């Protein structure tokens, strides 16, 4: 089961990398609010990394996603059809933090409800 969790997380990161470097991403995802999409995408990633790597500390999970999202923005800087945006990094960061906190809250609720929460994977 752990392999599936890690696989879904890596697939999500691969999708973000492809979308983050695509020449015309609006043709793939539509013309939505860019900042909202960054926030929502990394909120999902915050939950995803928590499922895949439950034994890692919350700070390590945050650092992993923050570095990945920043790296994607740096790669975009080198692509003539993309641009580096600090607001995207900010939206990613807020999304990551909220996703991680939502996962922590879900674990807390489950423990309070008497459900055994395992971090064995």
C-alpha positions in Angstrom: 0.0 0.0 0.0 2.9 2.4 0.8 4.2 2.0 -2.8 0.8 3.3 -4.1 0.9 6.3 -1.8 4.4 7.2 -2.8 3.5 6.5 -6.5 0.5 8.9 -6.4 2.7 11.6 -4.8 5.5 11.2 -7.4 2.9 11.2 -10.2 1.4 14.4 -8.8 4.9 16.1 -8.8 5.5 14.9 -12.3 2.2 16.4 -13.4 3.1 19.7 -11.7 6.5 19.7 -13.4 5.0 19.1 -16.8 2.3 21.7 -16.3 4.8 24.2 -14.9 7.0 24.0 -17.9 4.4 23.6 -20.6 4.5 26.1 -23.4 0.8 27.0 -23.2 -0.7 25.5 -20.0 -3.9 27.5 -20.4 -4.8 25.1 -23.3 -4.5 22.2 -20.9 -6.2 23.5 -17.8 -8.2 26.4 -19.0 -7.9 30.1 -18.2 -8.4 30.1 -14.4 -7.0 32.4 -11.8 -3.3 31.5 -11.7 -2.7 32.2 -8.1 -5.8 30.2 -7.1 -4.5 27.2 -9.1 -1.1 27.4 -7.5 -2.7 27.5 -4.0 -5.1 24.6 -4.7 -2.5 22.5 -6.4 -0.1 22.7 -3.5 -2.8 22.3 -0.9 -3.4 18.9 -2.6 0.3 18.3 -2.6 0.5 19.0 1.1 -2.0 16.3 1.8 -0.4 14.0 -0.7 3.1 14.2 0.8 1.6 13.6 4.2 -0.1 10.4 3.0 3.0 9.2 1.1 5.6 10.1 3.8 3.6 10.0 7.1 6.8 9.2 9.1 8.6 12.3 8.0 8.3 15.4 10.2 5.9 18.1 9.0 8.9 20.4 8.5 10.6 18.0 6.2 7.5 17.5 4.2 7.1 21.3 4.0 10.7 21.8 3.0 10.5 19.1 0.3 7.5 20.7 -1.4 8.7 24.3 -0.9 12.0 23.4 -2.6 10.2 21.6 -5.5 7.8 24.5 -6.1 10.6 27.0 -6.0 12.7 24.9 -8.4 9.8 24.8 -10.9 9.6 28.6 -10.7 13.4 28.8 -11.3 13.1 26.5 -14.3 10.3 28.7 -15.6 12.6 31.7 -15.4 14.9 29.9 -18.0 12.1 29.2 -20.4 11.2 32.0 -22.8 7.5 31.1 -22.8 7.2 31.1 -19.0 8.0 33.6 -16.2 9.3 33.5 -12.6 6.7 34.9 -10.2 7.2 35.4 -6.5 3.4 35.5 -6.0 3.3 31.9 -7.4 5.8 30.8 -4.8 3.8 32.6 -2.1 0.6 30.9 -3.2 2.4 27.5 -3.3 3.7 28.1 0.2 0.3 29.0 1.6 -1.2 26.0 -0.1 1.5 23.6 1.2 1.0 24.9 4.8 -2.8 24.6 4.7 -2.6 21.1 3.1 -0.1 20.0 5.9 -2.3 21.5 8.6 -5.5 19.9 7.2 -3.7 16.6 7.3 -2.6 17.2 10.9 -6.2 18.1 11.8 -7.6 15.0 10.1 -5.1 12.8 12.1 -6.1 14.6 15.3 -9.8 14.1 14.7 -9.3 10.4 13.9 -7.3 9.9 17.1 -10.0 11.7 19.1 -12.6 9.4 17.5 -10.6 6.4 18.7 -9.3 5.4 15.2 -5.8 4.0 15.3 -3.6 6.2 13.1 -0.5 4.4 12.0 2.6 5.9 10.5 4.0 2.6 9.3 2.9 3.1 5.7 
